Amino acid sequence: MKRSLIVIYIYLVLSSCVTPYDVTTSFQPAIVVEGMITDKPGPYVVNLSNTIPVNNQLYETSVVQGATVVIHDDQGLTETLVEKSPGSYYTSSIQGVVGRSYYITISTSEGNSYQSAPEKLLPVGDFTNLRYEFAQNEPGGSNHQISSTNGFNIFLDSEVLPEQEGRVWWRWTGTFHIFTYPSLHTRPSDGKVIVQLPDPIPCSGYYVFRGALMGPTGRCTCCDCWVSEYSQIPLISDTRFVNNGKVTGMQIAFVEANRRTLYEKYHLEVEQMSVSQTVYDFWKNVKQQKSNSSNLFQTPPPKTKGNLVATSEKAIPVIGYFAASSVKVHSIDMTQLDVPYPVLAIDTLTVSCTQAYKNSSTIKPIFW
Amino acid sequence: MKTLLAIFLIAAAVSTGLAQDVLNHQLDGSEQGKSLAEYLRSIEKNSNSKFYFIDQWLEPLHFEKEYQGMTLEEALKKILQGTDISFTTFYNYAVVFAKDPNRTLEKMRFIQSIKTEKKQVEAKAIGKKENTKPGSVVELSGTVKDGKTQGPLPGAVIQVKDGKSIISSPDGTFKLQLPVGEYFIVFQYSNYEEKIINLGAYENGEVTVELMETPKVLDEVIVTGRQGSAVTSNVGQIDLKMAQLKKLPTFLGEIDIIKQIQVLPGVTSVGEMSSGFNVRGGGVDQNLILYDGIQIFNNSHVFGFFSAFNSDAIKSATFFKGGIPAEYGGRVSSVMNIISKEGDYKKWSASGGVGPISSNVSFNGPIYKDKTSLFASVRSSYSDWMIKTLTYQNINKSTVRFYDASLKLSHKFSERDKLTLSGYSSQDVFGLPSDTTFAWRNQIASLQFDHAFNEKAFSTITLGYGTFGYDVKDKNPSSAYDLKYNISYPTLKADFNYQLNRHKLNTGVGSIWYGITPGTIAPTTAQSNVKPVTIAKEQSLENSFFLEDEFEVNDKLRFNAGFRLSSFSSLGPQKVYLYQPGQPLSDNTIIDSISYASGKSAKTYFGFEPRFSLVYKLSSFSSVKLGYNRIFQYIHLISNSVAITPIDIWQPSNYYFKPQIGDQYSAGLFHSTHNGKYELSVEGFYKFTNNILDFKDGSSIVLNPNLETALLSGVAKAYGVEFSAKKNIGRLQGSVNYTYARSLRQVRSQFADESINNGNYYPSNYDQPSVVNLTWRYEISRRVSFTGNFTYRTGRPITLPYSYASVGNIPIVNFSDRNMQRIPDYHRLDLALVIDGNHRRKKIVDGSWIISFYNVYARKNVYSVFYKTDAAGIQSPYQLSIVGTILPSISYRFKI
């Protein structure tokens, strides 16, 4: 009796609670700009979107259509971009030249106008020794074949040119092939005794006739997918660790090793880019925002404004960046042979492959 | 109205001479030894003048030989000086004596109140009534002492009824000059029983008054005529009533001196998890807390849930929020001076308390009777044991432990020399189920030597050593580390007090050495991914000199003027990084560094700090007060949270960080009515502080070797007005105060990166414009009282996200400008029932129970809003409510 009272008591003491904080009222819209010009041939893209209210659980991005986006350089050249898909504006002929400066102007259909700071396209050093090291954090048994903390740490050694002033920006895109079985999709029956009934997803080419699975009537259009993964935190150099123009042993990614990511192979493409101080600071703030969270004693969150400003009165605020960068690209592949234990064959996912993962496409990449 | 004629007799008489002639009558020596009445009657016979008086008024007044040669008028004025009798002439022949009834009435009221409240009055006589020289002034000198320990009680209020009131000097002594006569003198001291002495002051002499500590552990000192203290104390000065504190509702049964400070007008806190407090819009680091003269850095247990001071071990606590005397320096906003209890010199006793979270016990008594005494107290938690009994989730893997202990050993070499050794230690261990443990401690030791040269000169030399540090350990093999931080601060100071007539001079010198080990992190297992980092040690020296004079110009006007000279040097060995000129300071713009050899000053700052405060009594019930102070603060708290947490960095001023310079102007009006039953006050202030530090957006401060790149320097201004009303007497007592104050900051630079909110003024983290505090105590019966308090504060400012965006597949949050939003208002009601033991003076154990309910209507007050990265990689805001429910507790306190 006494003990249970104490227990209740302690429960009360520790019932300091953490609940979601309602910020509905603080919503203020802003326009989001994201674009760059590089020293590689175009076309380049500038994406325009709107910010989302914080408590919008759907995270549906609404794009900004019908805007006029113009790239300018310091020689007086301009090119108006064309909106080829909603919110995405493409260049047609312009190509970035090292040493020149570029900026964009944007006018939205509502009459708001914005401009980026001029960005000088700086040269970039190359990187070598792109490599992976397998890190085993848990046993490689069958429990850890779909989701695992085991995987590859990806490292590289960079050369940093003096013009870069220690600033490097890396991005990576990982791609892996998955195979799913949408034809084996089932649904529970109605009635007292629940059984699983065949319910193939139409794109599998199968159908149900009188309760039986029939087909195929054609090729499965949603069984083979290539899933793209992107860096989730901005990768920028820490200028303190640039020694004699070199960054060595920079870890830029962790690739999870499981029966899906290594079904065929995992392809990782890494870009090393030059970056201006303003865009570098933008990413630095985003990075700090990421690392700062999940801590009760956080410093004031950094603002992530970027290098654009509104140029018309009463324009809604703008965040984001327009960068001018030189780019060096290298890639690396990882397979099941790089894992010190047997990786099982891919599991039977009974959904369409485009639904299985975010950023999943049935179009085979050109490098595959 | 001032002078009423009590009795007026008109006698018909033939007038040939003039009254003025009588008054010009030269005294020839024949009057010597005669009583005034007798002599006047004899003159009356020989002249045509008439004297009107009542015999008993003039009865005590006699002529001495020194009146020879004076006119009668001069002699009368001299004899009647200091009495309440005056005289006037009427119709050229009559001299009428009148008595001011005000004093009599007040005296009668006072005697009446003594009777109704059944107060004890002690009768004392200094000198012999027969030897009285009428009309002369006698000088009384005396000491106010603790009746048990025989220790002096400085700052005791000595109030002469129908006269002035004074305060005992730091060695407990006082001097009073009174016209010969009988007086009621009230002696008051916080937590001590009031003593009323019916004093016959007939000749110069000495009087020693012993006050007894309030015998009932939980009783409040019922102080009548408290206007004596509130009306005459300096602007911004508050003496905390320890006994009153013990009667207030508690948080989990823990009596907390810091929580009492948090309900004073002008003081706010950001929530439960903050033992720190904000005084008049200042930061939590701007409060100087002295424990027996040595500063304390950590004033809380368990991240601020409980204060780190055991209230049973505290003898007195004085709090200054404005008009800070020159004696104190180093923190811009406030001073809390805690003096620990001294042991009893006569007999042993013990007291203690048992609460749901911790228990405490203290012992005190003589080691050598009347020579050496000891006071020892210890408080320790046992919550860890309770947590271990829990099976709910991972809670039983948590650890919460704390203790604090104090020791005071005093030895009297003579009546004039005393040596005191004082020690204080507090320690906390807080462990999370995730294998992370936080341990922090604050320890001080001091040796104090008091010497009284004579009744007028008194000196104190204090040698102390303090250390504050914390240690964060992670035992998880892949991330195991040990993060350490430490400050040690040896302190030496010497004060000298001298009383010269109406002047009280106080002067002193002091030095504090700060040795800071800002942080070391080291991996503790082979697999750990933590990179070892050591930030270079820092050392600095603070020196000070002060001189102040408290000058009692007359009974109405008193002022305290002084100044403090301070210097602060940041000393080598150290390396200072130099940054590219014309660029914001950042890791990228370091161009060079300078190394300073050991003991070499990298930067020295000097401060001149004038101080002034004034009290002008409009009447014996009301006063006007003014204060000004300038203070240099050389050590800054770099806290990434709004409250003091143990994981904070104290950063001394150095090459880049200039000292904070605070100027505060304050003014107040005080009034008490019904003989101190009600007290009303209003105080206003304006404060401007230079060189405050604030964060650059998103900067990282933990183990940052170049902190100057993470912090920005700016200015702070705060202003406000505090209203307070109190009822001090009766079954229902209480206070209500309302404060309106703003606390704003401005950080402006030529670089956008080094400005906050585009260089505009923005509210500080603790800008809470409206604050209401209501505290009451209702005596249901002599043994049972019902107490409570209610607090309301405007929600404090925070930075909130306006929206989300996705840039380059990376979700980002678009935040508002700094502190542009506010969390919901904070309000809370606490209630408690206090049941005292019986009131017999002689009993073995004097115990009492406190049943307390914290947060009665279970409001989920938001403590902070923070961000957690959700599955989509977005930082979602969450609110943390520290106490989201009603918290009952019961505790028992005793005294043997």
Interface residues (C-beta under 8 A of the other chain):
Chain A: R3 I6 V7 Y9 I10 Y11 L12 V13 L14 S15 S16 C17 V18 T19 P20 Y21 V23 S26 F27 Q28 P29 A30 V32 E34 S49 T51 I52 P53 V54 N56 Y59 T61 N137 E165 G166 R167 R171 Y230 S231 Q232 I233 P234 D238 T239 R240 Q277 D281 N285 V286 Q288 Q289 K290 N292 S293 S294 N295 L296 F297 Q298 T299 P300 P301 P302 K303 T304 P317 I319 G320 Y321 N359
Chain B: L252 P356 S383 M386 I387 T389 L390 Y392 I395 S478 D587 N588 N640 S641 T645 I647 F695 D697 G698 S699 S700 I701 D753 T799 L800 P801 Y802 S803 Y804 A805 S806 V807 G808 N809 I810 P811 I812 V813 N814 F815 S816 D817 R818 N819 Q821 K860 V862 Y863 S864 V865 F866 Y867 K868 T869 A872 G873 I874 Q875 S876 P877 Y878 Q879 L880 S881 I882 V883 G884 T885 L887
